[in-house]
Amino acid sequence: MVFEEDRFKINWKEAQNSIAKFLADNSFMIWEERSLYNKRVDILAKRTYRNKIFYLVFEVKHYNNVTASVEEKFRKQLEEYLKLLIKREVKRKSDRQISNNYVFVGYLVLSKDYGIYLNRRKNWIKKQQFAKDSNLDKIWRRNVYLFCSTEDFIQKNLEDIGLPFYSQSKLSDFF
């Protein structure tokens, strides 16, 4: 039984490392196992592109079975991380600067395909988080994206929100 648990941790760690490498190869600043106000984020990434600052929080999960309730728990976990990031940035910058220049992305990455996720990407509907502060709520509605998919769809989802990735040029691209 211990062997099964060790293999589980190795698979999770491999998935996390491959995502971190992919992000690093595409000019993201990355921090693995980052502490964020007494919470631990699997991967925190940051990249600036065209005067926009993208913060990405990745949670990598490797489970034998993912149910809707487990997925909901992960979504809430991501929302908490993003709320902490937004509150931290609001202390440093004005609401207007954040609204115009910052994008916050929460991403649940499932390290294996559970059947229902075959060829499926999910953009979760965001629930209201800052009912008492209209400025923060506006930032939440406009500047926050939540995704869930396998590793295969990370690039596509992030490109859809305006974050380009580098591709290796071929000689034929110039002729």
Residue, then its C-alpha position, 0 to 999 in steps of 0.5 A: m500500500v505504501f508503494e501505491e502512495d509513493r507512486f501517486k506522489i511521484n505522478w503528481k510531482e511529475a505533472q507539476n514539474s512539467i507544467a512549471k517547465f512549460l511555463a518557464d520555457n514561455s518566459f513566465m516567472i514561476w514559484e513552485e510550492r509557494s506560500l501565500y498567506n499561510k496557504r500553499v499554492d502548487i505553482l504561482a506564475k507571473r508574466t507581463y505582456r503588452n502592459k498587462i500583468f498576468y498572475l496565474v495560480f495552478e493547482v495540480k491534482h492527481y486523483n483516482n477519481v474526480t467527482a463534481s463535489v471534489e471539483e467544487k472544493f478545488r474551485k473554492q480553493l483557487e478562488e481563495y488564492l485569487k482573492l488573496l492575490i487581489k487583496r495584496e495587489v490592491k494594497r500596492k496599486s490603485d483599483r484603477q491600475i489593477s482593473n486596467n493592467y492586471v489579469f488573475v487566472g486560477y487553473l485546476v490541472l487534472s494530471k490524468d484524463y477522467g473520461i468526462y474530461l476527454n476533449r473538454r475544457k471548462n471555464w467556470i462561472k465565477k461567483q460573487q466574492f466581494a459583495k461589500d466592496s464594489n471596486l474589488d467585485k468589479i475587478w473580480r468580474r472583469n479580470v479573473y478567469l477560472f479554468c479546469s482541464t488536463e495539461d493538453f489544453i493549458q496553452k489554448n485556454l491561456e491564448d484565448i484570454g490574450l496571453p500568447f506563447y512562443s513557438q519555434s520558428k522554422l525556416s519555411d516561416f520566412f519564405 
